[in-house]
Amino acid sequence: MLEIVQRGVSLDRAEKVAIMLHGRGASAHSILELEKYLNLEGFALLAPQAKGNTWYPFSFMAPDASNEPALSNSIRHLEDLVSGLYNQGLESEQIYWIGFSQGACLSLEFATRHAKRYGGVAAFTGGLIGEKLQPWKYSGDFAGTPVFIGASFRDMHVPLERIEASAKLMQSLGANVQKLIFQDTMHTIRQEELDWVNTHIF
């Protein structure tokens, strides 16, 4: 099991839980800095720490085998974390996903492989994982879960085409997807993105 850094309300008192996934080379503590900018009052914040600071070794669009077994292990760790929340009496709609870059990709991938009514998904620069999208990997019903994806129109790591395809696939499973695509080339989180998710998700 991964180390989990916790902040916010204690789990036994929380009515909402945010699972926050850091980017490649970053840390659980770094993604938790978003607490300063997002409306997360009253949330339990859970930030898993990836081994070696990466959830999988290569690009999220690299040949699938090259990211194994790390990707499957990361998904399995998240399955264990979510199962633990369910065992504590929490429902899926009380769970929110927040990720940046590699963490955004993993957030989208996990939620779409286990589609159900979550509280929301905020993916700051991310898309579904795989050399090619394989719709058979994904199942369930998002039942209107609000999903946000924000990114540059020409991000160095996440092509716009993959964002568009990811959004379309998630919409086919019932997600309410909003994309904000910016006319810059920065790999970052913008104030406009924070404002949108604070208004519409948190």
C-alpha positions, 0 to 999 in steps of 0.5 A: 500500500502507498503512503497516504498524506492526509489533510483537512477534516478527519475521515471519520468526520468528513462528508466529502473526500478528495483524492489528489494525485500528483504529477511525475517527479512531484509529491503528495505534498506538492499536490496538496498545495492546491488546498490553498486555491480550491474550495475544499473546506470540509473535505478530507484530503488524501494524497497518495505518494507514488513510488519513485515519484511517478505513477508509471515510467513513460508517456501516458501514450507510450506502448501499453506494455512499457508502462506495466506493471507500474500502471496496473499497480497504481490502479490497484492501489487506488482501488484499495484506497477507494474500497477502504472509503466504501468500507467506512460508509462513504458513497461514490458521490462523496468522492472527488478526484483531483490531479495534475499532469500524470496525476490528472491522467491517472485520475481520469483513467481510474474514474473511467474504468470505474465509472459511477456517480462521483462528486466530481473530477478535476483533471488539470492537463490530462487524458485517458491512458494508452497508446490507443484508446480502448473503449472495452477497458471502460465500463459503468455509468458516470450518471452526470458526474461533472468532469473538468479537463483544462490544458494548453491547445499545444501541451508538450505532454498531452495532445489536444486530440487525446483530450478530445477523444477522452472527453467523448468517451467519458461522455458516452458513459454519462459524464458531464465533461467541460473542457477549457483549452487555452491558447498558450503552450504552458504546462501549468494550472491556470487561475481560470481553471481554478475558478471554474472548478471552484464554481462548478465542482467544489 
